[in-house]
Amino acid sequence: MADQIVRALCLSGGIRVLVCNAGELAREICELQQASATAQIALSRGLAAGALMGALLKDGQRTALKFEGNGPLRKMIIEADSDGAVRGCVGNPAADLDPVNGKWNIAGLIGRAGFLTVSKDLGMGGQPYLGVVQLISSEIGEDLAYYLTDSEQTPSAVGLGATLSDDGHIATCGGFLIQALPKADGSELDTIMARIAELPALSGLLEDGGPERVVRELFGDIPHTILESHDIFFRCGCGLEKVERALLTLGSLELQDMRAKENITEVTCEFCRKIYRLGPAELDNLITLAAESSKC
């Protein structure tokens, strides 16, 4: 079954719930990244978080999450589009740590000191909106909830989960996002928070009944409705034109140095690992464009 995200609302209109099942997406991207066991769990949780944030967007919009800490993972970047496309990468896929008290050491992998940066391209041609908060726990869900509550002034709770199969690949991945809207009823919020504390393992709920099952568990007896559901999937979006634009930012001098050292320049996409090869003619053209741009 395709990975999906479900958006629901309580009938009083004050609490929004989004739940996603992202096992196939996470498995594909973790294999592309050739990530270690702990890095797979971290990246999978990040991908679920990105899918949830993407579901809040309007048509034509895009968001990106960047977790950057002082741990061995170095960084994790997740991008999501409004149509359900998600992609992600990590700075050091081989980074791995032993569990702590039987739990994955994601906080140690990311690092206790660092920042979460959230950017949003609203599709209007201007500069993306940018929000930055310090990592408060380096647990991905907690840090994202803190960002949403602190920077976007929307009280939020985030739950993320991922498991590995016996062969070391992602078995399940998913998450939920709960947000209190301006009309939120305090007693309903208290009820949902109590249900979160008693929630069974997210992986089991997703395997049992998918995102809809998690929605039912979260709301309990609170009247609610499913607003929509749609697929989420991996799409990179890289291309030669983007590679050339990135190389142009290096400037003509560095491009000339690159041209002198190598006959063929290889650039690997950090998301899909596709290799782009540029020969002398392509580099000469970029050098000319970079020199002209510097004169403007």
Protein Blocks (a to p, Z undefined) as FASTA:
>chain_A
ZZdddddddfkopaccddddfklmmmmmmmmnopafklmmmmmmmmmmmmmmmmmpcehi
acddddddfbfnlpacddddfkopacdddfblmbccddeehiacfklmnopadcdddddd
ehnopacdddddddfklpaklmmmmmmmmmnopacdddddddddfkopafbdcddddddd
fklcfklmmmmmmmmmmpccfklmmmmnojmlmmmmmnmmaccddfbdcdddddekpafk
lmmmmmmmnojmlmmmmmmmpmbdcdddfklopacdddfklmmmmmmmmmmmmmZZ
